[in-house]
Amino acid sequence: MHGYRACAVYSGEEGLSAIAEFEPDVVFLDLCMPGINGFEVAQTVRDWDCRKPALIAFSSMDDTAVLSRVEELGFSRHLLKTGEFDALLGALDTLP
């Protein structure tokens, strides 16, 4: 879709496995996944000794504490789930 190759998973544990196997350039990461949440996935990925993908937080939460934690963990962007699909594509265009 739009020239990108994608892989969808539905829990933090699956996310970590997919990131290790798929080696994506970008990960759209839900912060409230079941099991290991998105914050924990981000911290784990940041601690790995390998090339790290850009992380984009994808959440319905946007309070100050959440946004501070997103920044602290080195997410490239934070997108609200209620956003338009074009916002997702636009986030990809703004990554370094």
Solvent accessible surface area in square Angstrom, and as a share of the most:
residue,aa,sasa,rsa
1,M,168,0.75
2,H,114,0.51
3,G,84,0.80
4,Y,107,0.41
5,R,185,0.68
6,A,93,0.72
7,C,70,0.42
8,A,77,0.59
9,V,52,0.30
10,Y,167,0.64
11,S,21,0.13
12,G,0,0.00
13,E,85,0.38
14,E,84,0.38
15,G,5,0.05
16,L,27,0.14
17,S,72,0.46
18,A,20,0.15
19,I,13,0.06
20,A,61,0.47
21,E,153,0.69
22,F,52,0.22
23,E,120,0.54
24,P,19,0.12
25,D,104,0.54
26,V,37,0.22
27,V,19,0.11
28,F,76,0.32
29,L,6,0.03
30,D,38,0.20
31,L,2,0.01
32,C,81,0.48
33,M,25,0.11
34,P,89,0.56
35,G,66,0.63
36,I,50,0.25
37,N,48,0.25
38,G,0,0.00
39,F,32,0.13
40,E,87,0.39
41,V,0,0.00
42,A,0,0.00
43,Q,72,0.32
44,T,48,0.28
45,V,0,0.00
46,R,62,0.23
47,D,97,0.50
48,W,66,0.23
49,D,150,0.78
50,C,74,0.44
51,R,140,0.51
52,K,74,0.32
53,P,5,0.03
54,A,25,0.20
55,L,0,0.00
56,I,0,0.00
57,A,0,0.00
58,F,55,0.23
59,S,1,0.01
60,S,80,0.51
61,M,57,0.26
62,D,73,0.38
63,D,78,0.41
64,T,116,0.67
65,A,75,0.58
66,V,16,0.09
67,L,74,0.37
68,S,63,0.41
69,R,84,0.31
70,V,8,0.05
71,E,139,0.62
72,E,122,0.54
73,L,10,0.05
74,G,40,0.38
75,F,17,0.07
76,S,51,0.33
77,R,88,0.32
78,H,39,0.18
79,L,14,0.07
80,L,70,0.35
81,K,87,0.37
82,T,120,0.70
83,G,45,0.43
84,E,132,0.59
85,F,91,0.38
86,D,105,0.54
87,A,43,0.33
88,L,41,0.20
89,L,38,0.19
90,G,29,0.28
91,A,0,0.00
92,L,33,0.17
93,D,115,0.59
94,T,88,0.51
95,L,31,0.15
96,P,168,1.06
